[in-house]
């Protein structure tokens, strides 16, 4: 397999026939490039979580709903875990002021996710009747 760099982190994979290479080696190369791409995507999402948390910590109360609405694709269970990790890190740094607020908003978002899941499941089951 060969990779064509599209930008700093994305690769378009296409096969190249190499005589004398084993199939196992070709699969390993493909897997390695795929893992790097997935890791980069995960790192990008993790950075997006941190950016969103920092936005929330610095915004005014009236800006908060708009920020959450604009970034709702990032609000998932992993985001809530990153929020908790961030709060713990702030505590360790001795910056306790935003910790309670951050945990409170994480709890509210957790309830939102639960309701969204229940409502989605209810609609899906209701459509069967």
C-alpha positions in Angstrom: 0.0 0.0 0.0 1.2 3.5 -0.6 0.0 6.8 0.8 -0.5 10.1 -0.8 -0.4 12.9 1.7 -3.4 15.1 1.3 -2.4 17.4 4.2 -0.5 17.1 7.4 -2.5 14.3 8.8 -4.7 12.7 6.1 -3.7 10.0 3.6 -5.3 8.5 0.6 -4.4 4.8 0.5 -4.0 2.9 -2.8 -2.5 -0.5 -3.5 0.8 -1.0 -5.3 1.7 -4.5 -6.4 5.1 -5.3 -5.1 6.5 -8.6 -6.2 8.3 -10.5 -3.5 6.5 -8.9 -0.6 4.2 -11.0 1.5 0.5 -10.3 1.9 1.1 -10.1 5.7 3.6 -7.2 5.2 1.1 -5.3 3.0 -1.6 -5.7 5.6 0.8 -4.5 8.3 1.6 -1.4 6.3 -2.0 -0.6 5.7 -2.9 -1.2 9.3 -0.1 1.1 10.5 -1.2 4.0 8.2 -4.8 3.5 9.3 -3.8 3.6 13.0 -1.9 6.8 12.5 -4.9 8.4 10.8 -7.3 7.2 13.5 -5.0 8.4 16.2 -4.8 11.8 14.5 -8.6 12.0 14.3 -8.8 11.0 18.0 -6.2 13.7 18.9 -8.1 16.3 16.9 -11.4 15.4 18.6 -9.7 15.5 22.0 -8.3 18.9 21.2 -11.8 20.1 20.1 -13.1 18.9 23.5 -10.5 20.9 25.3 -11.1 24.0 23.1 -14.8 23.7 23.9 -14.2 23.4 27.6 -12.0 26.5 27.5 -14.6 28.4 25.6 -17.2 27.5 28.2 -14.9 28.5 31.1 -14.3 31.9 29.6 -17.7 32.8 28.1 -20.5 34.8 29.7 -23.6 33.1 31.0 -25.7 34.3 28.0 -23.1 33.0 25.5 -23.0 29.5 27.0 -26.2 28.1 25.3 -25.1 29.4 21.9 -21.6 27.8 22.3 -23.2 24.4 23.3 -25.7 24.6 20.4 -22.9 25.4 17.9 -20.8 22.4 19.2 -23.5 19.9 19.9 -21.7 17.3 17.7 -19.0 17.2 20.4 -21.3 16.6 23.3 -21.0 12.9 23.9 -19.9 10.6 26.8 -16.3 11.0 25.9 -16.6 14.8 26.2 -18.1 14.4 29.7 -15.1 12.3 30.6 -12.7 14.9 29.3 -14.6 17.5 31.3 -14.1 15.5 34.5 -10.4 15.0 33.7 -10.1 18.7 33.1 -11.8 19.5 36.4 -9.4 17.1 38.2 -6.4 18.7 36.5 -7.7 22.2 37.6 -8.0 20.9 41.2 -4.5 19.5 41.1 -3.3 22.9 39.9 -5.0 24.6 42.8 -7.5 26.4 40.6 -10.7 25.3 42.4 -12.9 28.2 41.3 -14.2 26.7 38.0 -14.1 23.0 39.1 -17.6 23.0 40.7 -19.1 24.8 37.7 -17.4 22.5 35.3 -18.7 19.4 37.1 -22.2 20.9 37.3 -22.4 21.6 33.6 -21.0 18.1 32.9 -23.8 16.7 35.0 -26.4 18.7 33.2 -25.0 17.6 29.8 -25.1 14.0 31.0 -28.8 14.4 31.7 -29.3 16.0 28.3 -27.5 13.0 26.7 -29.6 10.5 28.6 -32.9 12.3 27.6 -31.7 12.5 24.0 -31.0 8.8 24.0 -34.3 7.9 25.6 -36.2 10.2 23.2 -34.4 8.7 20.2 -35.1 5.2 21.4 -38.7 6.0 22.1 -39.2 7.4 18.6 -37.5 4.4 17.0 -39.7 2.0 19.0 -42.9 4.0 18.3 -42.3 3.9 14.6 -42.6 0.1 14.7 -46.3 0.3 15.7 
